[in-house]
């Protein structure tokens, strides 16, 4: 039976939420609050009355990738939807906070991406998985990717085809560095034959790719890929973690360094390549830790190669299983944490027992951020500020920076 429903809200995945006459909750892709849609069991929903200020008309035949789910939203609605991820996560932990306005990034600024590569009718294709499917969606028209990545997709497909010569599928990652592109393809570097290595070299030279690695092992390096954090150069190891968008990274650095103020001795936990370590080390001594030994080696190499830095130490340490103790943090004025999506629960429990005066948390998961903030607040910290950063444009993911002071 056909029925017209009114969209009353947005779901976590960006779908329009409605309730049918029978009381059932439904979610309609590309629908917006205030619109009416016709739903019929067995058929795709159809728009009846649309908002005049939506940014894109619904295209039900469109097969979007699993990332961009919110390109159709009016700007103000989009900003509120994104910011609300953080507001709701904090509220669920009983945290009252004045969440700052959303910091947005422009389109076509994402500098790193991982693609699925699949052989279709004998030709290796590059793209993303479709939304809620394993269909391959081409990335040529992606509004998020830096256009330099899009220009390299044909070369990336060729490289993936060589590496996966006997396979139907693999994955390929590309990072734009300040010198040129750095590519890492899943596979076994030892299985490459001489002809394949030579062909990889030809493709890298033609496309001016800095480095091509297979399974994290460099196969060809035409020039060292280099990144700069606050003007300090770092050569990343293959596959190293990097903030996806430079503009978002700059916003994080500004927020973190401003929050640290005149701190003289800072702990940088889950430091990675030194995205925050190097900017902080221009004014304070830093004690940095991360489980990635290759990233720590790159950071220590950067310390030797760059001038104008305060002394810092960078050590490999699994902070999930071996967090810093309150005694190890007794001389720190402040601690910065930038953990992966799982958060830093155990480390925050140790921080809550410490006497560190200032804590700054950077997070890509509002839920685990709110959980960790709850631990710190219960341990005697006050939440000074929390700022959402829209690093993951049009996707249901959000970055945030939170600042706490021991009360």
N, C-alpha and C positions, 0 to 999 in steps of 0.2 A: 504494500500500500504506500502510495506517495504521500509525503508530508513536508511542509515547509517549517523550518526551524530558524530561530534567531540565535546568532552567535553572541555569547555573553562573556567570553573570556578567552585567554590564551593558555594552552598547555605548555609544559616544560619543553616540548620539542617544537614549539612555534605553531602548532595546529590550533584552529579555532575550536573552542569548546561550546557545546550546546546540549540541551536536554530534550529528548523526544516527548511526545504526548504520553507515552507509556512510562516515562520517568527514567529512561535509560540515558546515561551519559555517552556522548559520542564526540569524536574529534575529527575535524575535517581539514586536510592539508590546504594551505593557501587561503583559508577563510579568516576573516577578521571580526573582532567585536563590533556589533552594530549592524552587521550584514545579515541578510536572510538567504538561506540555501534550501534547495529541494533535495530531500533524501528519499531514496527508494531502495528497498532491500533487493540486492542483486545487481544494482546499477551504481555507477559512480555519482557522487553528489554533484549538483549543478547550481551555479549561482543564480539568484533571483534578483536581489538588490545589493549592489556593492557600494562601499565607501568611495566617495569621489576623490579622496586624497591618497588612496593607496598608490604605492610607487610602481607596481606592476600589475596588469590584469591577470586573473587566474588563467593558467594554461594547463589544463588537466591532462593533456597529452605529453607535457614536458616530463622528462625523466631526470630530475635533479640528482646531483650526487648527495651523499649523506651529510655534507657539511653545510651548505647554504640553505637554511630553512626559513629565513626571515627577510629576504630581499624585497618582498612585496609590502612590508609594513611601512606606514607613514613614519617619518623620522622620530617624532615625539613618542609615538607608541613603541617604536623599536627601542629607544633609549630607556623607557620605563620598564619594558619587558626584560631587557638585559640587566639593569640595575636591580630589578626585583629578585633575581637569583640570589644576590647577596643579602638583600633585606630579609627574604624569607628564611634563608639559612641561619642568619643571626637570630631571628625571632624564634626559630625552633629550638635554639639553645638558650632562650631566655635572655638574650643580650640586647639591650636597648642602645642603639648607636645612631648617630647622625651620619648616614652614609652620604658621601660626597657625590656630586654629579659625575656621570659617566665620562671618562676620557676616551674619545674615539680615535681610530686611525683611518687614513684614507684607503680607498680601494687600490688594488694592484700594488700592494706593499709587502706581501708575504714573501720572505726570502728563503724559506726552506719548506720542503714538502716531501712526502713519501707517496709514491705511486704504485699501483698494482700494474704489473706487466703480464699480458696474456697473449698467447699465440692463437690467433683467430684466422682460420683458412690459410694457414701457413705464414702469416705475417704477425710480427710482434706488435701489439697495441699497448698504449700507455693511457691510463686514466684512473678514475676513482671508482669505488663501489657505489652503485645506486643506493638511494635511500631505502633501507630495510630490504636490501637484496644484494646479490653478488654479481649483478649485471655490471658490465664495465661502461662507465660514462666518460666520454672524452673530456679532456681538461683544457682544450684550446680556447674556450670562451669563458674561462674562470674569471670572475670579477675580483677575486681576492689575490691571486698570484701576481707577483712581479712579472711584467711582460718579458723580461729576460729569461725567466724560467720557461715560459710558454714557447719562446723562440728555440729553446734547447730540447723540446720534447721529441722531435724527430731523431736527434742524435741519441737521446736517452733510450728511445725504442731500439735503435740499432745496437747500442751497447748491451742492453738487456738481452737481445736476441743472440748475441755472441756468447755471453756468459751462460745463458740457459739454452745452449745449443741442443741439448737432449731433453729439455724440459718444456712443458707447456705454459708454465707460469713462474714468476719470481716477483720481487719487489725492488724498487729502485728509489733511492733518496738523493735529493739534490739540495745543496746549500749555496747561496750566493755569498761569496766572501768579498773582501775589499780588493782582491786581485782578480779573481775570476771564479767560475763555478767549481764546486767540489762535489763529486759524485761517488756514491757507494752503492753497490748492487749486491743483493743477497746471492750467495753462491760459494763455490769452493775455488779459491785462487789457484790451488795446486792442480786443479783439473784443466786449467787453461793450456791449450797447446800454443806452440810458437806462432802459428799463423793467426790465431785469435788474439794474442798479445800484440802482434804487429798491427792488426786491424784496429784494435782499441787505440793504439798510438796514433794511427791515421785520423780516426774520428775525433780524438781529443785535440789534435793539431788543427783540423779544419774548423772545429767549433770553438777553438780557443778555450778549452776547458783546462783548468789548473791541474786537477788531479782526478784520476779514476781509481777507485779501490773496489775489490771484490771480497765480500765477507770481512770487511774491515782491514784488508791487507792491500796496500798501494800496489797497483800494477804499472801505472804510468804517472809521473809527476813532472809536468812541464815547468811549473813554477810553484813555489810554496803558497798554499792558500793562507791568507792573513785576515784576521779580524781586528778591529780596534774598539776597545772599551775606554771611553773618556780619553781618547788619543793614545792609548797604550796598546802596542801590537801583540797579538797572540796567534800562533799557528795551531789550529785545532787538529786533533787526531781524527782519522776517518770516523764518520758517524757520531761525532760528539754532539751533545745537546746544546742547542742555541735558542734563544728567544726568537719566536717566529717572525716578528715584525720590528724593524729598527726603531720606529716611532714609539712603540710600546716599551721597548727596552729603555729608550731615553727617558720616558716618563717614570719608569721604575727607578732608574738611577737618581733622577732628580728628587723623587719622593723619599727614597732611602737616605741619601746623603743629607738632605735637609732635616730629616728626623734625627739623624745622629748628632747634629749640631757640633759641639766642641768635644765630643768623645775622643779620648786619646788612645784607647786600646779596645779593639772591636773583635768579636768572634764572628766569622762568616761561615755558617754551617750549610751544608749542601751547596758548596760554592761553585761546582762545575769548573768551567774554563776561567772563571774570575770575572764574570760580567759585573759583579758588584765589588769583588775584592780589589780590583785595580783602581776604580774610582775612589773607593774608601781609603786605599793606601796612599793617596796623594796628600792626605791630611792626618791619618792615624795609623798606628801600628795594627796589623791584622793577624789573626790566627785563623787560618782557613782549613776546612775539612770537607772531603767528599769521598764517596766509595769508589768513584771512577779513577783508577790509577793512571790511565792515560791522560785524562783531563788534568790531574794534579801535576803530572810530569810537564804538560804544556804550560801550566801556570807557573811552575818553578822556572822553566826556561824563559818565560816572559819577564820574570823578575830580573834575570841576569841580563836580558837584552834591553830593558827599558830603564831610563834614568828618571829622577824626580819622584821616586817612591819612598815612602817610609819603609823600614824593615818589616817584612811579613814572613810567616811560615805557612806552608801549604802541605798538608799531610793526607795520605789515603786512610780513610776510616769509615766503617759502616755504622753510621749514626742510628740506624734502626735497631741494630743489635748491640751496639757499643756506644751509647750516647755519652756526651761530655757530662761529667759529674759536677755538682755544685762546687766542689773543691777545685776542679780544673778551671772553673769560670770565675774564681774569686777575685782575680785581678782585672776582669773585663768591665769596662764602663757600659758596654752595650753589646747585644747579640743580634745578628741578622740571620734569618732563616729563609731559604727558598727551596722547600722540599718538593718532590714530585707529587702527583695527584693523591697519593696515599696519606699525605700530610706528615706530621712530625710528632705524633702522640707521645712516644716514650721520651723524646728529647724535651718536649714541653713540660712533661712531668718533672724532669730534672731541673729545668729552668724555674719552675714554680717553687722549687726548694732553694733556689739560689738567692743571692743578693744583687744580681745584675739590675741596674737601674732602668735601662731602656731596652725594649725588644721591638724589632721591626720584622714583620712577617710578610713574605711575598708568596702568593698562592695562586694556583690555576684551578682550584676546586673549592667553591664556596662552602660545601658541606664539611669537608675536613678542616678548612680554615676556621669555621665557626666552632667546631669541636675543640680544636687546639686553643682557640681564644678563650673558650669556657674554662679550660684547664688553667690557663695563665691568670684569668680574672679571679678564679677561685683561690689561686695561690697568692693573691695580693696585688695584682696589676690592675691598672685602670686603662680602659681603651680610650685613647686620645682622638684617633682619626682612622677612618677606613675609606679607601678610595678604589672604586671599580675601574678597570682598564679593559677596553673592548679589543683585546689583541686578536681574538678569534672572530673576525667580522662575519656577521650573518649566521653564526653557528650558536648552538645552545651551550656555550662554554664561556667562562669569564675569568679574567685575571684580577687580582686585587692586592693592595698593599695596606697593611694594618700597623698602627703604631701604638705601643703600650708603654706606660711608665709605672714603675713600682710606687705604690701609694704608702 
